[in-house]
């Protein structure tokens, strides 16, 4: 949150997305962010093959949008009015559209959990139970 507030203090239009590094073979699983030297996002490629981009910055679906960027959701949906629902419904599509209109920067994280199925949820749950010292108070 501090990174977002810092960006907002410099430019209220700024947006922030999380990013973590992935292996070559994993690029086809994630949206991949291409960034400049200031960590501003230049492009987002949806599940590219490793030879389609040199970037290995995966983008978990965690975005902090500025107030003005949130207001652009309506414009995005109006532009995509006749598009298939998959185009309008996936949050990464709005982010890809936004990149050319507002500044979007990354905040690097060390990794992520994809809890899209039961086995990955159990893996994530086990990881965090191991990290927590007082699990009983955590869920209260």
N, C-alpha and C positions, 0 to 999 in steps of 0.2 A: 504494500500500500504506500510505503514511503516513496518508492520509485515513481508511482503514479502521481502522487502529490507534488513531487519535485518537477516532473514533466509539466504538470498543470500550472505550476508557478511560473514556468518559462513560457508556456503557450497553452492557453485554455482549450485549444482545439486538439491537443495531443491525446492519443489513445495508447494503451499498453496491452500487449499480449505476452503470455508466457511462452518460453521456448526451451527445449532441451535437445541435446545432441542425440542423434540416432546413428545406427550402423548403416553401411551401404545397403544391405539387404532389407532394411526396415523402411526405406523411403516410400515403398509402395503401400505402406500401412497408414501413412500420416499426410496431413497437409504440411508442406515444406516451405519455410520462409527464406526468402533471399533478402539479405540486408546489406546496407552500406557500412562504411567505417564508423558512422555515428550510431549504429545499431537501429537505424530507421529501416522499416520494411519497404522494400522496393517491389516485391512480388510474392505471391503465394501460389504454389503449384500443388494441386490436389493429387496426392498419391502418385508422384512421378517415378519413373524407373531411375535407377542410380545414374544412368548416362544422360538424363534429361536436365540435370542440375548438379552443380558442384556443392551446393549447400546440403548440410546434414542437420539443419535446425528444424526439428519437428515442432509442431504447434498443437499442444493440447488445447482442448476447447475451453479456454479460460481467458476471457477478454474483459478489460476495463475500458469502457467507452466514455468519452467526454459527453457532456450534456448536449452539445450541438450535434455530435455524431449520432446519438440516440434519436434525435429528431429526424435524421435522414433515413431511418428505417421505413417510414411512410413512402418517401420518394423511391427507395429501392423496390418496395413492393409494387408501387404503381408502375415502375418501369418493367417489372417482371410479371405484370398482370396476366398475360397470356402464356407465360412459361409453365412448364410442368411443375407440379407441387414440389418435387425434389429440389428444384432450383430455388424456390422461395423458402423452403423449410429448413435447409441446412445452414447453420450459423456461419460456417466458413465461407459460404457464398457472399454473404453480406460483408464479411471482412475483406474478401478479395476485391469486391466492388469499392469499398471504402478507401483502400490503400492509395488509389489515385486521386482521392478527393480531400483526405485529411491525413495529417502525420500519424503514423502508427509505429511504435517502437517496441523492442522486445525487452523482456526481463528474463535473464537466463536462470533456469532452475536445474538441479542436478539429475532429475529423472521424473518419471510419472508412472502411475498405475492406470491401466485400462480395465475398468470393471464391467466390461460388456458381457461377460458370461460368468457362470457360477465359479468355475475354477480360478479365474483371475480375481474375482471378488474375495474368495477364500485366501488366496495368496496375499492380497492387500491387507485383509483383516488380520492375518497372522503377523505380517510385518509390523503393523502399528500396535498390536497387542504386545509385541516384543519390545517396542520402543517406550511404551507407557509404563511409568512406575506404579501408578495407582489407577488401574483400569476401572475399578468400581466407582470412583468419583468422577471419572471422565464422562460417563454417559448420563450423569445426573444434571 
